[in-house]
Amino acid sequence: MVLRRGPALQYSHGVTHSLLDILGGLYQLLRLGVISRFRFRGPYWQWRLHTAFGRGYPSSRWELVKSVISYGIWMHRMRRFR
């Protein structure tokens, strides 16, 4: 569940992401998609899914989307050294 508080988004588990972090994360996901030529069934994406989720995928598509966006935000922060 996403709770809105001002310009930032806060997930129910207490993690807050600013709008700039979310936009930066979406940009990083788009960049990664371009680099991998959007081959989501290719070796990189299969490896990424396996290392992210192991044997079990999230219980719902919404959980999967949230985890992918969180990964994009993490990439954005790592590239900016934050």
PDB file of N, CA, C and O in Angstrom:
ATOM      1  N   MET A   1       0.841  -1.175   0.000  1.00  0.00           N
ATOM      2  CA  MET A   1       0.000   0.000   0.000  1.00  0.00           C
ATOM      3  C   MET A   1       0.885   1.236   0.000  1.00  0.00           C
ATOM      4  O   MET A   1       1.854   1.307   0.755  1.00  0.00           O
ATOM      5  N   VAL A   2       0.565   2.192  -0.825  1.00  0.00           N
ATOM      6  CA  VAL A   2       1.326   3.426  -0.920  1.00  0.00           C
ATOM      7  C   VAL A   2       0.555   4.528  -0.212  1.00  0.00           C
ATOM      8  O   VAL A   2      -0.620   4.756  -0.498  1.00  0.00           O
ATOM      9  N   LEU A   3       1.215   5.206   0.705  1.00  0.00           N
ATOM     10  CA  LEU A   3       0.622   6.329   1.408  1.00  0.00           C
ATOM     11  C   LEU A   3       1.254   7.605   0.883  1.00  0.00           C
ATOM     12  O   LEU A   3       2.474   7.667   0.728  1.00  0.00           O
ATOM     13  N   ARG A   4       0.463   8.610   0.611  1.00  0.00           N
ATOM     14  CA  ARG A   4       1.001   9.868   0.084  1.00  0.00           C
ATOM     15  C   ARG A   4       1.171  10.857   1.231  1.00  0.00           C
ATOM     16  O   ARG A   4       0.264  11.070   2.036  1.00  0.00           O
ATOM     17  N   ARG A   5       2.350  11.449   1.281  1.00  0.00           N
ATOM     18  CA  ARG A   5       2.641  12.487   2.260  1.00  0.00           C
ATOM     19  C   ARG A   5       3.467  13.558   1.574  1.00  0.00           C
ATOM     20  O   ARG A   5       4.679  13.399   1.424  1.00  0.00           O
ATOM     21  N   GLY A   6       2.853  14.623   1.165  1.00  0.00           N
ATOM     22  CA  GLY A   6       3.581  15.703   0.507  1.00  0.00           C
ATOM     23  C   GLY A   6       4.161  15.254  -0.820  1.00  0.00           C
ATOM     24  O   GLY A   6       3.533  14.483  -1.545  1.00  0.00           O
ATOM     25  N   PRO A   7       5.383  15.740  -1.149  1.00  0.00           N
ATOM     26  CA  PRO A   7       5.983  15.412  -2.445  1.00  0.00           C
ATOM     27  C   PRO A   7       6.637  14.040  -2.486  1.00  0.00           C
ATOM     28  O   PRO A   7       7.121  13.629  -3.540  1.00  0.00           O
ATOM     29  N   ALA A   8       6.666  13.321  -1.371  1.00  0.00           N
ATOM     30  CA  ALA A   8       7.331  12.017  -1.331  1.00  0.00           C
ATOM     31  C   ALA A   8       6.292  10.906  -1.245  1.00  0.00           C
ATOM     32  O   ALA A   8       5.153  11.138  -0.840  1.00  0.00           O
ATOM     33  N   LEU A   9       6.692   9.707  -1.628  1.00  0.00           N
ATOM     34  CA  LEU A   9       5.845   8.530  -1.487  1.00  0.00           C
ATOM     35  C   LEU A   9       6.409   7.659  -0.386  1.00  0.00           C
ATOM     36  O   LEU A   9       7.619   7.441  -0.319  1.00  0.00           O
ATOM     37  N   GLN A  10       5.542   7.158   0.478  1.00  0.00           N
ATOM     38  CA  GLN A  10       6.000   6.294   1.545  1.00  0.00           C
ATOM     39  C   GLN A  10       5.241   4.980   1.461  1.00  0.00           C
ATOM     40  O   GLN A  10       4.011   4.953   1.459  1.00  0.00           O
ATOM     41  N   TYR A  11       6.006   3.883   1.392  1.00  0.00           N
ATOM     42  CA  TYR A  11       5.400   2.563   1.383  1.00  0.00           C
ATOM     43  C   TYR A  11       5.028   2.176   2.790  1.00  0.00           C
ATOM     44  O   TYR A  11       5.524   2.764   3.751  1.00  0.00           O
ATOM     45  N   SER A  12       4.163   1.196   2.922  1.00  0.00           N
ATOM     46  CA  SER A  12       3.681   0.799   4.238  1.00  0.00           C
ATOM     47  C   SER A  12       4.796   0.249   5.120  1.00  0.00           C
ATOM     48  O   SER A  12       4.645   0.231   6.341  1.00  0.00           O
ATOM     49  N   HIS A  13       5.919  -0.203   4.540  1.00  0.00           N
ATOM     50  CA  HIS A  13       7.008  -0.711   5.369  1.00  0.00           C
ATOM     51  C   HIS A  13       7.974   0.391   5.786  1.00  0.00           C
ATOM     52  O   HIS A  13       9.057   0.094   6.290  1.00  0.00           O
ATOM     53  N   GLY A  14       7.607   1.666   5.587  1.00  0.00           N
ATOM     54  CA  GLY A  14       8.361   2.772   6.137  1.00  0.00           C
ATOM     55  C   GLY A  14       9.405   3.383   5.224  1.00  0.00           C
ATOM     56  O   GLY A  14      10.049   4.354   5.620  1.00  0.00           O
ATOM     57  N   VAL A  15       9.603   2.868   4.034  1.00  0.00           N
ATOM     58  CA  VAL A  15      10.603   3.418   3.124  1.00  0.00           C
ATOM     59  C   VAL A  15       9.980   4.575   2.354  1.00  0.00           C
ATOM     60  O   VAL A  15       8.904   4.434   1.773  1.00  0.00           O
ATOM     61  N   THR A  16      10.651   5.706   2.352  1.00  0.00           N
ATOM     62  CA  THR A  16      10.150   6.880   1.656  1.00  0.00           C
ATOM     63  C   THR A  16      11.046   7.186   0.462  1.00  0.00           C
ATOM     64  O   THR A  16      12.271   7.200   0.577  1.00  0.00           O
ATOM     65  N   HIS A  17      10.418   7.429  -0.682  1.00  0.00           N
ATOM     66  CA  HIS A  17      11.146   7.788  -1.894  1.00  0.00           C
ATOM     67  C   HIS A  17      10.591   9.115  -2.398  1.00  0.00           C
ATOM     68  O   HIS A  17       9.377   9.307  -2.460  1.00  0.00           O
ATOM     69  N   SER A  18      11.476  10.015  -2.751  1.00  0.00           N
ATOM     70  CA  SER A  18      11.023  11.284  -3.314  1.00  0.00           C
ATOM     71  C   SER A  18      10.613  11.069  -4.770  1.00  0.00           C
ATOM     72  O   SER A  18      10.944  10.054  -5.383  1.00  0.00           O
ATOM     73  N   LEU A  19       9.905  12.023  -5.293  1.00  0.00           N
ATOM     74  CA  LEU A  19       9.468  11.949  -6.681  1.00  0.00           C
ATOM     75  C   LEU A  19      10.675  11.911  -7.618  1.00  0.00           C
ATOM     76  O   LEU A  19      10.650  11.209  -8.628  1.00  0.00           O
ATOM     77  N   LEU A  20      11.733  12.661  -7.292  1.00  0.00           N
ATOM     78  CA  LEU A  20      12.937  12.644  -8.122  1.00  0.00           C
ATOM     79  C   LEU A  20      13.611  11.277  -8.110  1.00  0.00           C
ATOM     80  O   LEU A  20      14.126  10.831  -9.136  1.00  0.00           O
ATOM     81  N   ASP A  21      13.611  10.607  -6.957  1.00  0.00           N
ATOM     82  CA  ASP A  21      14.168   9.252  -6.903  1.00  0.00           C
ATOM     83  C   ASP A  21      13.350   8.291  -7.757  1.00  0.00           C
ATOM     84  O   ASP A  21      13.909   7.444  -8.453  1.00  0.00           O
ATOM     85  N   ILE A  22      12.046   8.421  -7.706  1.00  0.00           N
ATOM     86  CA  ILE A  22      11.183   7.527  -8.493  1.00  0.00           C
ATOM     87  C   ILE A  22      11.392   7.775  -9.985  1.00  0.00           C
ATOM     88  O   ILE A  22      11.518   6.827 -10.760  1.00  0.00           O
ATOM     89  N   LEU A  23      11.428   9.046 -10.391  1.00  0.00           N
ATOM     90  CA  LEU A  23      11.666   9.352 -11.802  1.00  0.00           C
ATOM     91  C   LEU A  23      13.049   8.892 -12.242  1.00  0.00           C
ATOM     92  O   LEU A  23      13.209   8.373 -13.346  1.00  0.00           O
ATOM     93  N   GLY A  24      14.055   9.081 -11.379  1.00  0.00           N
ATOM     94  CA  GLY A  24      15.401   8.603 -11.687  1.00  0.00           C
ATOM     95  C   GLY A  24      15.438   7.089 -11.807  1.00  0.00           C
ATOM     96  O   GLY A  24      16.125   6.549 -12.674  1.00  0.00           O
ATOM     97  N   GLY A  25      14.698   6.399 -10.938  1.00  0.00           N
ATOM     98  CA  GLY A  25      14.631   4.944 -11.008  1.00  0.00           C
ATOM     99  C   GLY A  25      13.966   4.454 -12.271  1.00  0.00           C
ATOM    100  O   GLY A  25      14.409   3.475 -12.871  1.00  0.00           O
ATOM    101  N   LEU A  26      12.895   5.132 -12.685  1.00  0.00           N
ATOM    102  CA  LEU A  26      12.232   4.756 -13.932  1.00  0.00           C
ATOM    103  C   LEU A  26      13.143   5.004 -15.126  1.00  0.00           C
ATOM    104  O   LEU A  26      13.150   4.226 -16.080  1.00  0.00           O
ATOM    105  N   TYR A  27      13.914   6.094 -15.071  1.00  0.00           N
ATOM    106  CA  TYR A  27      14.881   6.363 -16.134  1.00  0.00           C
ATOM    107  C   TYR A  27      15.936   5.251 -16.192  1.00  0.00           C
ATOM    108  O   TYR A  27      16.293   4.794 -17.278  1.00  0.00           O
ATOM    109  N   GLN A  28      16.433   4.818 -15.033  1.00  0.00           N
ATOM    110  CA  GLN A  28      17.444   3.763 -15.007  1.00  0.00           C
ATOM    111  C   GLN A  28      16.885   2.448 -15.542  1.00  0.00           C
ATOM    112  O   GLN A  28      17.593   1.710 -16.227  1.00  0.00           O
ATOM    113  N   LEU A  29      15.621   2.148 -15.235  1.00  0.00           N
ATOM    114  CA  LEU A  29      15.003   0.935 -15.782  1.00  0.00           C
ATOM    115  C   LEU A  29      14.856   1.033 -17.302  1.00  0.00           C
ATOM    116  O   LEU A  29      15.089   0.060 -18.020  1.00  0.00           O
ATOM    117  N   LEU A  30      14.469   2.208 -17.783  1.00  0.00           N
ATOM    118  CA  LEU A  30      14.372   2.405 -19.229  1.00  0.00           C
ATOM    119  C   LEU A  30      15.745   2.257 -19.876  1.00  0.00           C
ATOM    120  O   LEU A  30      15.879   1.621 -20.922  1.00  0.00           O
ATOM    121  N   ARG A  31      16.756   2.841 -19.258  1.00  0.00           N
ATOM    122  CA  ARG A  31      18.132   2.750 -19.761  1.00  0.00           C
ATOM    123  C   ARG A  31      18.586   1.286 -19.819  1.00  0.00           C
ATOM    124  O   ARG A  31      19.186   0.851 -20.802  1.00  0.00           O
ATOM    125  N   LEU A  32      18.294   0.542 -18.763  1.00  0.00           N
ATOM    126  CA  LEU A  32      18.671  -0.866 -18.737  1.00  0.00           C
ATOM    127  C   LEU A  32      17.912  -1.655 -19.806  1.00  0.00           C
ATOM    128  O   LEU A  32      18.460  -2.577 -20.410  1.00  0.00           O
ATOM    129  N   GLY A  33      16.650  -1.287 -20.035  1.00  0.00           N
ATOM    130  CA  GLY A  33      15.888  -1.930 -21.095  1.00  0.00           C
ATOM    131  C   GLY A  33      16.491  -1.666 -22.464  1.00  0.00           C
ATOM    132  O   GLY A  33      16.554  -2.568 -23.299  1.00  0.00           O
ATOM    133  N   VAL A  34      16.936  -0.436 -22.701  1.00  0.00           N
ATOM    134  CA  VAL A  34      17.557  -0.095 -23.980  1.00  0.00           C
ATOM    135  C   VAL A  34      18.872  -0.856 -24.140  1.00  0.00           C
ATOM    136  O   VAL A  34      19.150  -1.405 -25.206  1.00  0.00           O
ATOM    137  N   ILE A  35      19.682  -0.887 -23.075  1.00  0.00           N
ATOM    138  CA  ILE A  35      20.961  -1.593 -23.143  1.00  0.00           C
ATOM    139  C   ILE A  35      20.764  -3.068 -23.449  1.00  0.00           C
ATOM    140  O   ILE A  35      21.527  -3.656 -24.216  1.00  0.00           O
ATOM    141  N   SER A  36      19.725  -3.674 -22.842  1.00  0.00           N
ATOM    142  CA  SER A  36      19.472  -5.103 -23.073  1.00  0.00           C
ATOM    143  C   SER A  36      18.571  -5.345 -24.282  1.00  0.00           C
ATOM    144  O   SER A  36      18.146  -6.471 -24.538  1.00  0.00           O
ATOM    145  N   ARG A  37      18.285  -4.269 -25.023  1.00  0.00           N
ATOM    146  CA  ARG A  37      17.437  -4.317 -26.220  1.00  0.00           C
ATOM    147  C   ARG A  37      16.049  -4.884 -25.931  1.00  0.00           C
ATOM    148  O   ARG A  37      15.427  -5.502 -26.795  1.00  0.00           O
ATOM    149  N   PHE A  38      15.577  -4.668 -24.719  1.00  0.00           N
ATOM    150  CA  PHE A  38      14.252  -5.098 -24.271  1.00  0.00           C
ATOM    151  C   PHE A  38      14.030  -6.600 -24.448  1.00  0.00           C
ATOM    152  O   PHE A  38      12.904  -7.042 -24.676  1.00  0.00           O
ATOM    153  N   ARG A  39      15.089  -7.368 -24.343  1.00  0.00           N
ATOM    154  CA  ARG A  39      14.989  -8.837 -24.398  1.00  0.00           C
ATOM    155  C   ARG A  39      14.769  -9.356 -22.984  1.00  0.00           C
ATOM    156  O   ARG A  39      15.695  -9.847 -22.339  1.00  0.00           O
ATOM    157  N   PHE A  40      13.529  -9.240 -22.513  1.00  0.00           N
ATOM    158  CA  PHE A  40      13.217  -9.589 -21.137  1.00  0.00           C
ATOM    159  C   PHE A  40      13.276 -11.082 -20.869  1.00  0.00           C
ATOM    160  O   PHE A  40      13.287 -11.491 -19.708  1.00  0.00           O
ATOM    161  N   ARG A  41      13.314 -11.891 -21.885  1.00  0.00           N
ATOM    162  CA  ARG A  41      13.491 -13.339 -21.720  1.00  0.00           C
ATOM    163  C   ARG A  41      14.939 -13.757 -21.969  1.00  0.00           C
ATOM    164  O   ARG A  41      15.253 -14.948 -21.989  1.00  0.00           O
ATOM    165  N   GLY A  42      15.817 -12.773 -22.157  1.00  0.00           N
ATOM    166  CA  GLY A  42      17.230 -13.034 -22.427  1.00  0.00           C
ATOM    167  C   GLY A  42      17.985 -13.426 -21.162  1.00  0.00           C
ATOM    168  O   GLY A  42      17.418 -13.440 -20.069  1.00  0.00           O
ATOM    169  N   PRO A  43      19.264 -13.742 -21.319  1.00  0.00           N
ATOM    170  CA  PRO A  43      20.053 -14.250 -20.196  1.00  0.00           C
ATOM    171  C   PRO A  43      20.197 -13.262 -19.041  1.00  0.00           C
ATOM    172  O   PRO A  43      20.153 -13.670 -17.881  1.00  0.00           O
ATOM    173  N   TYR A  44      20.370 -11.960 -19.333  1.00  0.00           N
ATOM    174  CA  TYR A  44      20.535 -11.008 -18.231  1.00  0.00           C
ATOM    175  C   TYR A  44      19.283 -10.938 -17.377  1.00  0.00           C
ATOM    176  O   TYR A  44      19.364 -11.000 -16.150  1.00  0.00           O
ATOM    177  N   TRP A  45      18.128 -10.811 -18.012  1.00  0.00           N
ATOM    178  CA  TRP A  45      16.894 -10.655 -17.247  1.00  0.00           C
ATOM    179  C   TRP A  45      16.527 -11.943 -16.524  1.00  0.00           C
ATOM    180  O   TRP A  45      15.965 -11.889 -15.430  1.00  0.00           O
ATOM    181  N   GLN A  46      16.830 -13.100 -17.105  1.00  0.00           N
ATOM    182  CA  GLN A  46      16.577 -14.348 -16.399  1.00  0.00           C
ATOM    183  C   GLN A  46      17.462 -14.447 -15.155  1.00  0.00           C
ATOM    184  O   GLN A  46      17.010 -14.878 -14.094  1.00  0.00           O
ATOM    185  N   TRP A  47      18.726 -14.044 -15.299  1.00  0.00           N
ATOM    186  CA  TRP A  47      19.628 -14.038 -14.158  1.00  0.00           C
ATOM    187  C   TRP A  47      19.139 -13.056 -13.099  1.00  0.00           C
ATOM    188  O   TRP A  47      19.151 -13.369 -11.908  1.00  0.00           O
ATOM    189  N   ARG A  48      18.709 -11.870 -13.528  1.00  0.00           N
ATOM    190  CA  ARG A  48      18.223 -10.850 -12.593  1.00  0.00           C
ATOM    191  C   ARG A  48      17.015 -11.351 -11.822  1.00  0.00           C
ATOM    192  O   ARG A  48      16.947 -11.173 -10.606  1.00  0.00           O
ATOM    193  N   LEU A  49      16.059 -11.975 -12.502  1.00  0.00           N
ATOM    194  CA  LEU A  49      14.876 -12.506 -11.819  1.00  0.00           C
ATOM    195  C   LEU A  49      15.256 -13.614 -10.841  1.00  0.00           C
ATOM    196  O   LEU A  49      14.711 -13.697  -9.740  1.00  0.00           O
ATOM    197  N   HIS A  50      16.191 -14.461 -11.251  1.00  0.00           N
ATOM    198  CA  HIS A  50      16.596 -15.558 -10.376  1.00  0.00           C
ATOM    199  C   HIS A  50      17.295 -15.037  -9.120  1.00  0.00           C
ATOM    200  O   HIS A  50      17.037 -15.536  -8.024  1.00  0.00           O
ATOM    201  N   THR A  51      18.172 -14.048  -9.259  1.00  0.00           N
ATOM    202  CA  THR A  51      18.873 -13.528  -8.095  1.00  0.00           C
ATOM    203  C   THR A  51      17.968 -12.661  -7.226  1.00  0.00           C
ATOM    204  O   THR A  51      18.175 -12.579  -6.015  1.00  0.00           O
ATOM    205  N   ALA A  52      16.981 -12.020  -7.818  1.00  0.00           N
ATOM    206  CA  ALA A  52      16.084 -11.163  -7.038  1.00  0.00           C
ATOM    207  C   ALA A  52      15.059 -11.970  -6.252  1.00  0.00           C
ATOM    208  O   ALA A  52      14.754 -11.638  -5.106  1.00  0.00           O
ATOM    209  N   PHE A  53      14.527 -13.027  -6.859  1.00  0.00           N
ATOM    210  CA  PHE A  53      13.416 -13.734  -6.235  1.00  0.00           C
ATOM    211  C   PHE A  53      13.710 -15.188  -5.901  1.00  0.00           C
ATOM    212  O   PHE A  53      12.909 -15.838  -5.229  1.00  0.00           O
ATOM    213  N   GLY A  54      14.830 -15.705  -6.352  1.00  0.00           N
ATOM    214  CA  GLY A  54      15.130 -17.101  -6.061  1.00  0.00           C
ATOM    215  C   GLY A  54      14.125 -18.027  -6.713  1.00  0.00           C
ATOM    216  O   GLY A  54      13.870 -17.948  -7.914  1.00  0.00           O
ATOM    217  N   ARG A  55      13.568 -18.894  -5.913  1.00  0.00           N
ATOM    218  CA  ARG A  55      12.614 -19.872  -6.460  1.00  0.00           C
ATOM    219  C   ARG A  55      11.178 -19.375  -6.485  1.00  0.00           C
ATOM    220  O   ARG A  55      10.358 -19.894  -7.242  1.00  0.00           O
ATOM    221  N   GLY A  56      10.862 -18.377  -5.668  1.00  0.00           N
ATOM    222  CA  GLY A  56       9.476 -17.924  -5.596  1.00  0.00           C
ATOM    223  C   GLY A  56       9.312 -16.494  -6.044  1.00  0.00           C
ATOM    224  O   GLY A  56      10.052 -15.609  -5.613  1.00  0.00           O
ATOM    225  N   TYR A  57       8.349 -16.265  -6.904  1.00  0.00           N
ATOM    226  CA  TYR A  57       8.035 -14.919  -7.348  1.00  0.00           C
ATOM    227  C   TYR A  57       7.096 -14.275  -6.337  1.00  0.00           C
ATOM    228  O   TYR A  57       6.495 -14.976  -5.523  1.00  0.00           O
ATOM    229  N   PRO A  58       6.960 -12.950  -6.375  1.00  0.00           N
ATOM    230  CA  PRO A  58       6.014 -12.287  -5.473  1.00  0.00           C
ATOM    231  C   PRO A  58       4.597 -12.816  -5.672  1.00  0.00           C
ATOM    232  O   PRO A  58       4.250 -13.327  -6.737  1.00  0.00           O
ATOM    233  N   SER A  59       3.794 -12.684  -4.633  1.00  0.00           N
ATOM    234  CA  SER A  59       2.451 -13.261  -4.668  1.00  0.00           C
ATOM    235  C   SER A  59       1.514 -12.534  -5.634  1.00  0.00           C
ATOM    236  O   SER A  59       0.545 -13.126  -6.110  1.00  0.00           O
ATOM    237  N   SER A  60       1.785 -11.276  -5.926  1.00  0.00           N
ATOM    238  CA  SER A  60       0.905 -10.543  -6.845  1.00  0.00           C
ATOM    239  C   SER A  60       1.750  -9.729  -7.832  1.00  0.00           C
ATOM    240  O   SER A  60       2.938  -9.493  -7.615  1.00  0.00           O
ATOM    241  N   ARG A  61       1.113  -9.318  -8.895  1.00  0.00           N
ATOM    242  CA  ARG A  61       1.796  -8.502  -9.897  1.00  0.00           C
ATOM    243  C   ARG A  61       2.179  -7.149  -9.298  1.00  0.00           C
ATOM    244  O   ARG A  61       3.224  -6.597  -9.643  1.00  0.00           O
ATOM    245  N   TRP A  62       1.341  -6.604  -8.399  1.00  0.00           N
ATOM    246  CA  TRP A  62       1.642  -5.330  -7.759  1.00  0.00           C
ATOM    247  C   TRP A  62       2.937  -5.424  -6.950  1.00  0.00           C
ATOM    248  O   TRP A  62       3.746  -4.497  -6.977  1.00  0.00           O
ATOM    249  N   GLU A  63       3.140  -6.521  -6.237  1.00  0.00           N
ATOM    250  CA  GLU A  63       4.388  -6.718  -5.490  1.00  0.00           C
ATOM    251  C   GLU A  63       5.580  -6.781  -6.434  1.00  0.00           C
ATOM    252  O   GLU A  63       6.648  -6.253  -6.122  1.00  0.00           O
ATOM    253  N   LEU A  64       5.408  -7.420  -7.578  1.00  0.00           N
ATOM    254  CA  LEU A  64       6.479  -7.487  -8.575  1.00  0.00           C
ATOM    255  C   LEU A  64       6.817  -6.097  -9.108  1.00  0.00           C
ATOM    256  O   LEU A  64       7.990  -5.749  -9.245  1.00  0.00           O
ATOM    257  N   VAL A  65       5.790  -5.306  -9.408  1.00  0.00           N
ATOM    258  CA  VAL A  65       6.006  -3.950  -9.912  1.00  0.00           C
ATOM    259  C   VAL A  65       6.721  -3.099  -8.866  1.00  0.00           C
ATOM    260  O   VAL A  65       7.654  -2.367  -9.195  1.00  0.00           O
ATOM    261  N   LYS A  66       6.289  -3.190  -7.606  1.00  0.00           N
ATOM    262  CA  LYS A  66       6.944  -2.419  -6.548  1.00  0.00           C
ATOM    263  C   LYS A  66       8.405  -2.812  -6.390  1.00  0.00           C
ATOM    264  O   LYS A  66       9.260  -1.953  -6.175  1.00  0.00           O
ATOM    265  N   SER A  67       8.695  -4.094  -6.494  1.00  0.00           N
ATOM    266  CA  SER A  67      10.084  -4.523  -6.333  1.00  0.00           C
ATOM    267  C   SER A  67      10.942  -4.084  -7.522  1.00  0.00           C
ATOM    268  O   SER A  67      12.116  -3.759  -7.345  1.00  0.00           O
ATOM    269  N   VAL A  68      10.376  -4.071  -8.721  1.00  0.00           N
ATOM    270  CA  VAL A  68      11.124  -3.601  -9.894  1.00  0.00           C
ATOM    271  C   VAL A  68      11.396  -2.102  -9.783  1.00  0.00           C
ATOM    272  O   VAL A  68      12.493  -1.644 -10.101  1.00  0.00           O
ATOM    273  N   ILE A  69      10.402  -1.341  -9.334  1.00  0.00           N
ATOM    274  CA  ILE A  69      10.604   0.091  -9.152  1.00  0.00           C
ATOM    275  C   ILE A  69      11.640   0.347  -8.052  1.00  0.00           C
ATOM    276  O   ILE A  69      12.476   1.240  -8.189  1.00  0.00           O
ATOM    277  N   SER A  70      11.591  -0.416  -6.982  1.00  0.00           N
ATOM    278  CA  SER A  70      12.593  -0.278  -5.918  1.00  0.00           C
ATOM    279  C   SER A  70      13.992  -0.579  -6.441  1.00  0.00           C
ATOM    280  O   SER A  70      14.956   0.079  -6.048  1.00  0.00           O
ATOM    281  N   TYR A  71      14.111  -1.563  -7.320  1.00  0.00           N
ATOM    282  CA  TYR A  71      15.406  -1.875  -7.933  1.00  0.00           C
ATOM    283  C   TYR A  71      15.888  -0.699  -8.791  1.00  0.00           C
ATOM    284  O   TYR A  71      17.068  -0.351  -8.771  1.00  0.00           O
ATOM    285  N   GLY A  72      14.963  -0.091  -9.545  1.00  0.00           N
ATOM    286  CA  GLY A  72      15.323   1.079 -10.347  1.00  0.00           C
ATOM    287  C   GLY A  72      15.781   2.241  -9.483  1.00  0.00           C
ATOM    288  O   GLY A  72      16.740   2.933  -9.826  1.00  0.00           O
ATOM    289  N   ILE A  73      15.097   2.462  -8.358  1.00  0.00           N
ATOM    290  CA  ILE A  73      15.494   3.528  -7.439  1.00  0.00           C
ATOM    291  C   ILE A  73      16.869   3.224  -6.854  1.00  0.00           C
ATOM    292  O   ILE A  73      17.697   4.124  -6.716  1.00  0.00           O
ATOM    293  N   TRP A  74      17.115   1.964  -6.510  1.00  0.00           N
ATOM    294  CA  TRP A  74      18.425   1.577  -5.994  1.00  0.00           C
ATOM    295  C   TRP A  74      19.510   1.848  -7.034  1.00  0.00           C
ATOM    296  O   TRP A  74      20.569   2.378  -6.697  1.00  0.00           O
ATOM    297  N   MET A  75      19.255   1.487  -8.306  1.00  0.00           N
ATOM    298  CA  MET A  75      20.231   1.766  -9.363  1.00  0.00           C
ATOM    299  C   MET A  75      20.494   3.263  -9.478  1.00  0.00           C
ATOM    300  O   MET A  75      21.639   3.694  -9.608  1.00  0.00           O
ATOM    301  N   HIS A  76      19.430   4.046  -9.430  1.00  0.00           N
ATOM    302  CA  HIS A  76      19.569   5.499  -9.529  1.00  0.00           C
ATOM    303  C   HIS A  76      20.436   6.041  -8.395  1.00  0.00           C
ATOM    304  O   HIS A  76      21.322   6.865  -8.622  1.00  0.00           O
ATOM    305  N   ARG A  77      20.180   5.579  -7.187  1.00  0.00           N
ATOM    306  CA  ARG A  77      20.960   6.054  -6.040  1.00  0.00           C
ATOM    307  C   ARG A  77      22.409   5.596  -6.113  1.00  0.00           C
ATOM    308  O   ARG A  77      23.309   6.345  -5.735  1.00  0.00           O
ATOM    309  N   MET A  78      22.647   4.398  -6.586  1.00  0.00           N
ATOM    310  CA  MET A  78      24.021   3.906  -6.702  1.00  0.00           C
ATOM    311  C   MET A  78      24.796   4.682  -7.761  1.00  0.00           C
ATOM    312  O   MET A  78      25.982   4.959  -7.586  1.00  0.00           O
ATOM    313  N   ARG A  79      24.141   5.027  -8.837  1.00  0.00           N
ATOM    314  CA  ARG A  79      24.821   5.800  -9.879  1.00  0.00           C
ATOM    315  C   ARG A  79      25.102   7.229  -9.424  1.00  0.00           C
ATOM    316  O   ARG A  79      26.030   7.871  -9.915  1.00  0.00           O
ATOM    317  N   ARG A  80      24.308   7.717  -8.496  1.00  0.00           N
ATOM    318  CA  ARG A  80      24.531   9.067  -7.955  1.00  0.00           C
ATOM    319  C   ARG A  80      25.345   9.022  -6.664  1.00  0.00           C
ATOM    320  O   ARG A  80      25.631  10.072  -6.089  1.00  0.00           O
ATOM    321  N   PHE A  81      25.721   7.838  -6.198  1.00  0.00           N
ATOM    322  CA  PHE A  81      26.489   7.640  -4.970  1.00  0.00           C
ATOM    323  C   PHE A  81      25.808   8.239  -3.749  1.00  0.00           C
ATOM    324  O   PHE A  81      26.423   8.968  -2.971  1.00  0.00           O
ATOM    325  N   ARG A  82      24.504   7.913  -3.591  1.00  0.00           N
ATOM    326  CA  ARG A  82      23.749   8.391  -2.437  1.00  0.00           C
ATOM    327  C   ARG A  82      23.430   7.261  -1.504  1.00  0.00           C
ATOM    328  O   ARG A  82      22.796   7.473  -0.471  1.00  0.00           O
TER     329      ARG A  82
END
